[in-house]
């Protein structure tokens, strides 16, 4: 169980805060539900732009449902605690909501781009199948990403699982982050970098993602993964022993 210390100073005005929060949550449900029902009932609004808007409103209700009910209960309660599973669930809902919001807005921007820049091709590009694919993308991608994050977090509860996680997942995460940072740095320099730096530095920046990752990946995995590290140590030990034996034979021969 986790204790929520942030609500300790609300005892004197928690009733007022509860009323204002409940009013805010009610307004959120009212405006979003009105848009959702209107789009669903009116067949004239069954167009991609309005369907995306409907999904955006549904996502808003989903995200706020992960925060407001628990917050309202905590305002009326004298003990402000949450279980480990409840904490993970709330974090999953809130972060997947934020990521879904971005993905839905992204596909809405793509829809507006087609409608404005390619109006003659809009009906052929934005078909029902394409619409379904974009909606699935905007929902399934955030849920898949944060499901993996949550599962990796239950994986590290015990000492044994934490050790396995550090040995297998951490090298992968370090390798992934290193490659992404190097690649993004290269792309950002290509777009916004100054040309006043020396040609040698420009050349290094241009090939850094081809240099850093190929060098770091064997080092990261080689030193962190136990089986590979042990096998390399055995090979080095065998090579050292064979070298000593060869040197001894040469000395005996002479």
C-alpha positions in Angstrom: 0.0 0.0 0.0 1.1 3.5 -0.8 0.2 6.6 1.3 -0.8 9.7 -0.6 0.8 12.5 1.3 -0.3 15.2 -1.1 -3.9 15.3 0.4 -2.7 15.9 4.0 -3.3 19.6 3.8 -6.9 19.5 2.4 -8.7 18.6 5.6 -9.9 22.1 6.3 -11.6 22.7 2.9 -12.0 19.2 1.6 -15.8 19.6 1.3 -15.5 22.6 -1.0 -12.7 20.9 -2.9 -14.9 17.8 -3.3 -17.8 19.9 -4.6 -15.7 21.8 -7.1 -14.0 18.6 -8.3 -17.4 16.8 -8.7 -18.7 19.8 -10.6 -15.7 19.7 -12.9 -16.0 16.0 -13.5 -19.7 16.4 -14.2 -19.0 19.1 -16.8 -16.4 16.8 -18.4 -18.9 14.0 -18.7 -21.7 16.3 -20.0 -19.8 18.0 -22.8 -18.0 14.8 -24.0 -21.0 12.6 -23.8 -23.1 15.2 -25.7 -20.6 15.2 -28.5 -20.4 11.4 -28.6 -24.1 10.8 -28.6 -24.7 13.5 -31.2 -22.1 12.0 -33.6 -23.5 8.5 -33.0 -27.1 9.4 -33.5 -26.8 11.7 -36.5 -25.8 9.7 -39.6 -24.8 12.9 -41.4 -21.9 13.1 -39.0 -20.6 9.7 -39.8 -17.6 11.2 -41.5 -13.9 10.6 -40.7 -13.4 14.0 -39.0 -16.3 13.5 -36.7 -15.5 9.9 -36.0 -12.0 10.9 -34.9 -13.6 13.6 -32.7 -15.9 11.0 -31.2 -12.8 8.9 -30.3 -11.1 11.9 -28.9 -14.0 12.5 -26.5 -14.2 8.8 -25.6 -10.5 9.0 -24.7 -11.2 12.0 -22.5 -13.8 10.1 -20.5 -11.4 7.1 -20.3 -8.5 9.2 -19.0 -10.5 11.2 -16.4 -12.1 7.9 -15.1 -8.6 6.9 -14.0 -8.2 9.9 -11.8 -11.4 11.7 -10.6 -13.3 8.8 -8.9 -10.3 7.9 -6.8 -9.5 11.5 -6.1 -13.1 12.2 -5.0 -13.1 9.2 -2.7 -9.8 10.3 -1.1 -11.2 13.8 -0.5 -14.0 12.3 1.7 -11.8 9.7 3.3 -9.6 10.1 6.4 -7.0 7.6 5.1 -5.4 8.3 1.8 -3.9 5.1 0.6 -3.7 3.1 -2.7 -2.7 -0.5 -3.3 0.3 -1.5 -5.5 -2.1 -2.9 -8.2 -4.3 0.1 -8.0 -1.3 2.4 -8.5 -0.2 0.5 -11.5 -3.7 0.5 -12.9 -4.1 4.3 -12.4 -0.7 4.9 -14.0 -1.6 2.7 -17.0 -4.9 4.5 -17.5 -3.4 8.0 -17.3 -0.3 7.5 -19.4 -2.2 5.4 -22.0 -4.8 8.2 -22.1 -2.0 10.8 -22.8 -0.4 8.7 -25.5 -3.8 8.0 -27.1 -4.6 11.7 -27.1 -1.4 12.4 -29.1 -2.0 9.5 -31.5 -5.7 10.5 -32.1 -4.7 14.2 -32.7 -2.0 12.9 -35.1 -4.5 11.0 -37.2 -6.9 13.9 -37.1 -4.1 16.1 -38.5 -3.5 13.5 -41.2 -7.2 13.6 -42.1 -7.2 17.4 -42.3 -4.1 17.3 -44.5 -5.8 15.0 -47.0 -9.0 17.1 -47.0 -7.2 20.4 -47.6 -4.2 19.4 -49.7 -5.6 16.5 -51.6 -9.3 17.1 -51.8 -9.8 15.2 -55.1 -8.2 12.1 -53.7 -9.7 12.3 -50.2 -12.5 9.8 -50.8 -10.2 7.3 -52.4 -7.5 7.6 -49.7 -9.7 7.9 -46.6 -11.8 4.8 -47.1 -13.7 2.9 -44.4 -10.8 0.4 -44.2 -8.2 3.2 -43.8 -10.4 4.9 -41.2 -10.6 1.7 -39.2 -6.9 1.1 -39.4 -6.1 4.6 -38.2 -8.6 4.3 -35.3 -7.0 0.9 -34.3 -3.6 2.4 -34.5 -4.5 5.4 -32.3 -5.9 3.0 -29.6 -3.9 -0.2 -29.8 -0.4 1.4 -30.0 -0.6 3.2 -26.7 -2.3 0.3 -24.9 0.4 -2.1 -26.2 3.3 0.1 -25.2 2.1 0.8 -21.7 0.9 -2.8 -21.2 4.5 -3.8 -21.7 5.7 -1.2 -19.2 3.3 -2.4 -16.6 4.2 -6.1 -17.1 7.9 -5.2 -16.8 7.2 -3.4 -13.5 5.4 -6.6 -11.9 8.4 -8.6 -13.2 10.7 -6.6 -10.8 8.8 -7.2 -7.5 10.8 -10.1 -6.2 14.6 -10.1 -5.8 15.0 -13.1 -8.2 12.9 -11.4 -10.9 14.7 -8.1 -10.4 18.0 -9.8 -11.0 16.7 -11.4 -14.2 15.3 -8.1 -15.3 18.6 -6.3 -14.7 20.5 -9.1 -16.6 18.2 -9.2 -19.7 16.0 -6.1 -20.1 18.3 -3.4 -18.9 21.0 -4.0 -21.6 18.3 -4.0 -24.2 16.8 -0.7 -22.9 20.3 0.9 -22.7 21.1 -0.2 -26.3 17.7 1.1 -27.5 18.0 4.5 -25.8 21.6 4.9 -27.0 20.7 4.3 -30.6 17.6 6.5 -30.5 19.5 9.4 -28.9 22.4 9.1 -31.4 19.9 9.0 -34.3 17.8 11.9 -33.0 21.0 14.0 -32.4 22.0 13.3 -36.0 18.6 14.3 -37.4 18.3 17.4 -35.2 21.8 18.5 -36.4 20.8 18.0 -40.0 17.8 20.2 -39.5 19.0 22.9 -37.1 22.8 22.4 -36.7 25.3 25.2 -37.4 27.7 24.8 -40.3 30.3 26.8 -38.5 31.8 23.8 -36.8 34.8 22.0 -38.3 34.3 19.4 -41.1 35.7 16.7 -38.8 33.0 17.2 -36.2 30.4 17.3 -39.0 31.7 14.0 -40.3 31.6 12.4 -36.9 28.0 13.6 -36.2 27.0 12.2 -39.6 28.3 8.7 -38.8 27.9 8.6 -35.0 24.8 6.3 -35.0 26.9 3.9 -37.2 29.8 4.1 -34.8 28.4 4.3 -31.3 25.8 1.5 -31.4 27.9 -1.1 -33.2 30.7 -0.6 -30.6 28.5 -0.3 -27.5 26.1 -3.2 -28.2 28.7 -6.0 -27.9 30.2 -4.3 -24.8 26.8 -3.9 -23.1 25.5 -7.4 -23.9 28.9 -9.0 -23.5 29.6 -7.7 -20.0 26.0 -7.8 -18.7 24.7 -11.1 -19.9 26.1 -13.8 -17.6 26.4 -16.7 -20.1 28.2 -14.6 -22.7 30.5 -13.1 -20.1 31.3 -16.5 -18.6 31.9 -18.1 -22.0 34.3 -15.3 -23.0 36.1 -15.7 -19.7 36.4 -19.4 -20.3 37.8 -18.9 -23.9 40.3 -16.3 -22.6 41.4 -18.7 -19.8 41.8 -21.6 -22.3 43.7 -19.4 -24.7 46.0 -18.3 -21.8 46.6 -21.8 -20.7 47.4 -23.0 -24.2 49.7 -20.1 -24.6 51.6 -21.0 -21.4 51.8 -24.6 -22.5 53.1 -23.7 -25.9 55.7 -21.4 -24.3 56.7 -24.2 -21.9 57.2 -26.7 -24.7 59.4 -24.2 -26.6 61.5 -23.7 -23.5 61.8 -27.5 -23.0 62.8 -27.9 -26.6 65.5 -25.3 -26.4 
